[in-house]
């Protein structure tokens, strides 16, 4: 069955928001993703990563945390990046059927005063596209191929954080967004995100094994495979039961 698409317009009705999904409990997404034309201080991502701006942003952030190790700062920085990118994209996709244009080379980024990612800019409001009862990878596939693979490589080459750490950082927010917005049909499940070794066209699944689900005190608990290193940053609380390190879960 073919996929039905419909081009959306940047008309006056939509001028104040990027997606109808960014309302109510999700209104905060308007602060994380917006039309690039409305972000005067944003920089194209390709320029941001090639100009040394990432390294300066990490230095700024590390300076606010007693000069923590830059590799640790990079992991924390990526958590903000992935949450601001993935959650709005998935909400728009699953709630409204809206495919936002999240191509790495076509987006911009503005930073908060502490150097952390603040808001992404996209060129337009994208298209409407019926998921058509697809699996989890029909939701996240474009995000992976058009953006995440590029940013994971940028982080590896410029900060030294391992791809498996970066993918694990992204998986946490993607899993969260899917579980809070998507109703799978047929044999599709959210768990396939981390349980299937391969995604569309037989490509290796970078999220495979990133999260595991364990029973603890009669409840299902989600846990990371790789620690995000936040415990090494002064003043940052533990991520609790999600933490990969048993001795950090109660900190």
C-alpha positions in Angstrom: 0.0 0.0 0.0 1.4 3.4 -0.9 2.0 6.1 1.7 -0.3 9.1 1.5 1.4 12.5 2.0 0.1 16.0 2.1 2.2 19.1 2.1 1.5 21.5 5.0 1.5 25.3 4.6 3.2 27.9 6.8 0.0 30.0 6.9 -1.2 32.5 9.4 -3.1 29.8 11.3 0.1 28.0 12.1 2.3 31.0 12.6 2.4 30.7 16.4 3.3 27.0 16.6 5.1 24.3 14.6 2.7 21.5 15.3 -0.8 21.1 16.8 0.8 18.3 18.9 2.7 20.9 20.8 -0.2 21.8 23.0 -1.5 21.1 26.5 1.0 18.9 28.4 3.3 19.0 25.4 3.3 22.8 25.0 6.9 22.8 26.2 7.9 21.4 22.8 7.4 24.9 21.3 10.5 25.9 23.2 12.5 23.1 21.8 11.6 23.1 18.1 10.4 26.0 16.0 10.6 27.5 12.5 14.1 28.4 11.8 13.0 31.8 10.5 11.8 32.6 14.0 15.2 31.8 15.7 17.4 34.9 15.1 20.3 33.5 17.2 20.4 30.0 15.7 23.3 28.6 13.7 23.0 25.9 10.9 24.0 22.6 12.4 26.7 21.9 9.8 28.3 25.2 10.7 27.9 24.6 14.4 29.9 21.4 14.3 32.5 22.5 11.8 33.3 25.9 13.4 34.4 24.9 16.8 31.1 26.0 18.3 30.5 22.6 19.9 33.8 22.7 21.7 33.1 26.2 23.0 29.7 25.2 24.2 31.1 22.2 26.0 33.7 24.4 27.6 31.1 26.8 28.7 28.9 24.1 30.2 31.9 22.4 32.0 32.8 25.8 33.5 29.4 25.9 35.2 30.0 22.4 36.7 33.4 23.0 38.4 35.3 22.2 35.2 34.0 18.6 34.8 35.7 16.4 32.2 34.8 17.4 28.6 33.8 13.9 27.6 31.4 13.8 30.5 30.1 17.2 29.6 29.6 16.0 26.0 27.4 13.1 27.2 25.3 15.4 29.3 25.1 17.9 26.3 23.9 15.1 24.1 21.1 14.3 26.5 19.7 17.8 26.0 20.2 17.6 22.3 18.5 14.2 21.8 15.5 15.1 24.1 14.9 18.4 22.3 15.1 16.7 18.9 13.5 13.3 19.4 10.5 14.1 21.6 9.0 16.9 19.5 9.6 14.9 16.3 8.0 11.8 17.6 5.0 13.6 19.2 4.2 15.4 15.9 4.6 12.2 14.0 2.4 10.0 16.2 -0.2 12.5 17.4 -0.7 14.5 14.2 0.8 12.3 11.4 3.1 15.2 10.8 6.6 14.5 9.5 8.8 17.5 10.5 11.9 18.1 8.3 14.7 17.0 10.7 17.5 16.5 8.1 20.8 17.3 9.8 22.0 19.6 7.0 18.7 21.6 7.0 18.3 22.4 10.7 19.6 25.2 13.0 20.4 25.2 16.7 20.3 27.9 19.4 22.0 27.5 22.8 21.1 28.4 26.3 23.5 30.7 28.2 25.2 27.6 29.9 26.1 26.1 26.5 23.4 23.4 26.4 21.1 23.0 23.4 18.0 25.2 23.7 15.9 25.2 20.5 16.1 23.5 17.1 15.0 25.3 14.0 13.4 23.6 11.0 12.8 25.1 7.5 9.0 24.5 7.4 6.1 22.5 9.0 6.7 19.4 6.9 4.1 17.0 5.5 1.3 14.9 6.7 1.9 11.2 6.2 -0.2 8.3 7.3 1.8 5.7 9.3 -0.3 3.1 7.7 0.0 0.6 10.6 3.8 0.4 10.3 6.2 -0.8 13.0 8.2 1.3 15.4 10.9 1.9 12.7 8.4 3.5 10.4 8.2 6.2 13.1 11.8 6.6 14.0 13.5 5.5 10.8 13.7 9.0 9.2 15.0 10.4 12.5 17.8 7.8 12.6 18.9 8.0 8.9 18.4 11.8 8.3 19.9 13.1 11.6 21.0 10.8 14.4 23.6 8.9 12.5 25.3 12.2 11.6 25.2 13.6 15.1 26.5 10.4 16.7 29.5 10.5 14.3 30.0 14.2 15.0 30.1 13.5 18.8 32.5 10.6 18.3 35.0 12.5 16.2 34.8 15.8 18.1 34.3 14.8 21.7 35.4 11.2 21.9 32.2 9.8 23.4 31.5 6.3 22.1 28.7 5.7 19.7 27.1 3.1 22.0 26.9 5.8 24.7 25.4 8.3 22.3 22.8 5.9 20.9 21.9 4.9 24.5 21.3 8.5 25.4 19.0 8.9 22.4 17.2 5.6 23.0 16.0 6.8 26.4 14.1 9.7 25.0 12.8 7.9 21.9 11.4 5.1 24.1 9.8 7.7 26.4 8.2 9.6 23.6 6.9 6.5 21.9 5.3 5.1 25.1 3.6 8.4 25.8 2.2 9.1 22.3 2.1 6.1 20.0 -0.5 3.3 19.9 1.0 0.4 17.9 -1.3 -1.7 15.7 -1.0 -5.3 14.5 2.2 -6.9 15.7 4.1 -3.7 16.2 5.4 -2.8 19.7 7.5 -0.1 21.3 9.8 -2.9 22.6 10.9 -3.6 19.0 13.0 -0.4 19.3 15.6 -2.2 21.4 14.7 -5.8 20.7 15.1 -6.1 17.0 18.8 -6.4 15.8 17.9 -4.9 12.4 15.6 -2.2 11.1 14.3 -1.4 7.7 16.1 -2.9 4.7 18.2 -5.1 7.0 20.3 -2.2 8.4 21.8 -2.7 11.8 19.6 -1.3 14.6 21.7 1.1 16.7 19.2 0.9 19.6 19.4 -2.9 19.9 20.0 -3.8 23.5 20.3 -0.1 24.7 17.5 -0.6 27.2 16.3 -3.6 29.2 13.2 -4.2 31.2 13.4 -5.9 34.5 11.0 -6.9 37.3 11.7 -5.2 40.6 9.3 -5.2 43.5 6.5 -6.3 41.3 7.0 -3.6 38.8 8.6 -3.4 35.4 11.7 -1.1 35.5 13.5 0.3 32.4 17.3 0.3 32.6 20.0 1.6 30.4 22.8 -0.6 29.2 25.4 2.1 29.2 25.7 4.7 31.9 25.4 8.4 30.8 28.1 9.5 33.2 26.0 12.2 34.8 27.1 11.0 38.3 30.5 12.5 37.5 29.1 16.0 37.2 28.8 17.9 40.5 25.3 18.9 41.4 23.5 16.6 38.9 21.2 14.1 40.5 21.1 10.4 39.6 18.7 9.1 37.0 17.4 6.7 39.6 16.2 3.2 38.6 17.1 3.9 34.9 20.8 4.0 35.7 23.0 1.2 34.4 25.1 1.3 37.6 23.5 -0.4 40.6 25.5 1.7 43.1 24.1 5.0 41.5 20.4 4.2 41.4 19.7 5.4 44.9 22.0 8.5 44.9 
